[in-house]
Amino acid sequence: MNMLVDGEWRTDAHELTNNDGSFERQETTFRGWVQDDPDARFQPESGRYHLYISYACPWAHRNARYACAERT
């Protein structure tokens, strides 16, 4: 797969599919959960976390409904 990396067109970029052609998603580096556990990296604190939702995003609908339900 060719792609633009740092303003340079690369033809040696790694493939995102395996040998049979199915897509293989890379492991994300954003792995942090808010947990009510003394050893958790992110502990819940009142007023600390905010949810920003773009109504232009089709995937934001579920989060908007959940946030609305939590307020009632």
N, C-alpha and C positions, 0 to 999 in steps of 0.2 A: 504494500500500500504506500503510495506516495503522499507526502504531506508537507505543509509549510511549517518549519520549526525555527523560531527566532529570526524570521525574515528570510530564511534560506530554504529553497525547495529541496527536500530530501527524498531520495529514491531508496535509501537503505533502511527506512523506518521499519520497525517490527510489524509483523502481520497480526491482525486482530482475529484471524480465524485459524482453526486447527486444520489438520490434514484432510478431514472430510468436509470442510467448508463451513462448519457451524461456528457462530460467533462466540468468542471467549472474552468475557468482561474482566478487566484487571481488578485486583483487590483495591478498594478505595482506602485512602489514607485518613479519611474523616471518620474515625471510629471513637466516639465519645458519647456516653449516655449519662443523662442526669438520673442519678439513683439515690434513694434514701438509704445509704449504707455508709458507715463511718470510714471505710477504706476507699470509697468511690472517688474518682478524680474530680467529678463535677457533682456536688451535692446541691439539693434544692434549697434555694433561698428566696424568700418573698421579695418580689420586685426586681429580681436580678435578670431574669430571662424574658425576652420579648419576642413575639411572633409577628413578622412582617409578611403580609400576603399581597401579592400582585394579582389583581382580578383579571389581568391579561393572560395569566398562566393557567392553562387548562388543568394542570395537576394540583393547583392550590385549592380546589373546591373542597376536598375532603378535610383539609386543615381548617378552612374557614368554617365549615359546619361543626367541626369538633370544638373550635374556640367559641363559637356562638352557643353551643350546648353547655359548655363549661361555665359560661357566665350566667346562665339561668338556673 
